[in-house]
Amino acid sequence: AGALPTRAEGRRNPRGVAAERVSAETAYDLVSDNGFLASADLTLAVGGRTHQIRRHAASAGSPIFGDRRYGNPRRNAQLQERYGFDGMALHASLLRLVVDG
């Protein structure tokens, strides 16, 4: 279990160097890791910002497989060749929404 870095800031600044920040936290539990790909349970602990999971994963050095904006193009090509998968591998098997109030 852990928390991904909170520094990622958006399209113009995906690496997260910004003066003004809106709080966002993504917690994770590693489910499996074969040394090439990993699976994790992710929780948007604070925020719910656009691309939050994608940005936080990339800034932690583990971009989502196939992510053309925040990922590594060379790594994406290797993964596509190895697994024959085209697209971004960010999928949910369960969504749980908690609404305060």
C-alpha positions as CSV (number, residue, x, y, z in Angstrom):
1,A,0.0,0.0,0.0
2,G,1.1,3.5,-0.6
3,A,0.4,6.9,-2.1
4,L,1.5,8.1,-5.6
5,P,3.2,11.4,-5.9
6,T,0.8,14.4,-5.8
7,R,2.9,16.8,-7.9
8,A,1.5,16.2,-11.4
9,E,-0.3,19.3,-12.6
10,G,-1.8,18.8,-16.1
11,R,-1.5,19.0,-19.8
12,R,0.7,22.0,-20.0
13,N,2.9,20.8,-17.2
14,P,2.6,17.0,-16.8
15,R,5.7,16.7,-14.7
16,G,4.2,18.9,-12.0
17,V,6.2,22.0,-11.7
18,A,3.6,24.6,-10.8
19,A,3.2,27.5,-8.4
20,E,-0.5,26.8,-7.6
21,R,-1.7,23.4,-6.8
22,V,-5.1,21.8,-6.1
23,S,-4.9,18.9,-3.6
24,A,-5.1,15.4,-5.2
25,E,-4.0,12.1,-3.7
26,T,-4.1,8.6,-5.2
27,A,-3.6,5.6,-2.9
28,Y,-2.7,2.2,-4.3
29,D,-2.3,-1.5,-3.3
30,L,-0.1,-3.7,-5.6
31,V,-2.1,-6.7,-6.7
32,S,0.5,-8.4,-9.0
33,D,3.8,-7.7,-10.7
34,N,5.5,-9.9,-13.2
35,G,8.6,-7.6,-13.6
36,F,7.2,-6.2,-16.8
37,L,3.6,-5.2,-16.0
38,A,1.9,-4.6,-12.7
39,S,-1.7,-4.6,-11.6
40,A,-2.9,-2.3,-8.7
41,D,-6.0,-1.3,-6.9
42,L,-6.2,2.5,-7.0
43,T,-8.2,4.9,-4.8
44,L,-8.7,8.5,-5.5
45,A,-8.2,9.5,-1.9
46,V,-8.5,13.2,-2.4
47,G,-9.4,15.0,-5.6
48,G,-11.0,13.3,-8.6
49,R,-9.2,15.5,-11.0
50,T,-9.1,14.9,-14.7
51,H,-6.2,12.4,-15.6
52,Q,-5.3,12.1,-11.9
53,I,-4.5,8.4,-11.9
54,R,-2.5,8.8,-15.2
55,R,-0.5,11.8,-14.0
56,H,0.3,10.3,-10.6
57,A,1.3,7.0,-12.0
58,A,3.6,8.7,-14.6
59,S,5.2,11.0,-12.0
60,A,5.9,7.9,-9.8
61,G,7.8,6.4,-12.8
62,S,5.1,3.8,-13.6
63,P,3.0,5.3,-16.4
64,I,-0.2,3.5,-17.5
65,F,0.6,1.0,-20.4
66,G,-0.4,2.6,-23.7
67,D,-0.8,6.2,-22.3
68,R,0.3,8.4,-25.2
69,R,0.2,11.6,-23.2
70,Y,2.0,10.7,-20.0
71,G,3.7,7.4,-21.0
72,N,7.0,6.4,-22.6
73,P,6.6,6.0,-26.3
74,R,9.4,3.4,-26.6
75,R,8.1,1.4,-23.7
76,N,4.5,1.5,-25.1
77,A,5.9,0.1,-28.4
78,Q,7.7,-2.7,-26.6
79,L,4.5,-3.6,-24.7
80,Q,2.4,-3.5,-27.8
81,E,4.8,-5.8,-29.6
82,R,5.0,-8.2,-26.7
83,Y,1.3,-8.3,-25.8
84,G,-0.4,-7.2,-29.1
85,F,-2.4,-4.6,-27.2
86,D,-3.2,-1.3,-28.8
87,G,-4.6,1.4,-26.6
88,M,-4.4,2.5,-22.9
89,A,-4.7,-0.3,-20.3
90,L,-6.5,1.7,-17.6
91,H,-9.6,-0.4,-16.8
92,A,-11.8,-0.8,-13.7
93,S,-13.3,-4.0,-12.5
94,L,-15.2,-2.2,-9.7
95,L,-16.2,1.4,-9.2
96,R,-17.4,2.6,-5.8
97,L,-18.6,6.2,-5.4
98,V,-18.9,7.8,-2.0
99,V,-21.0,10.9,-1.8
100,D,-20.7,13.1,1.3
101,G,-23.9,14.4,2.7
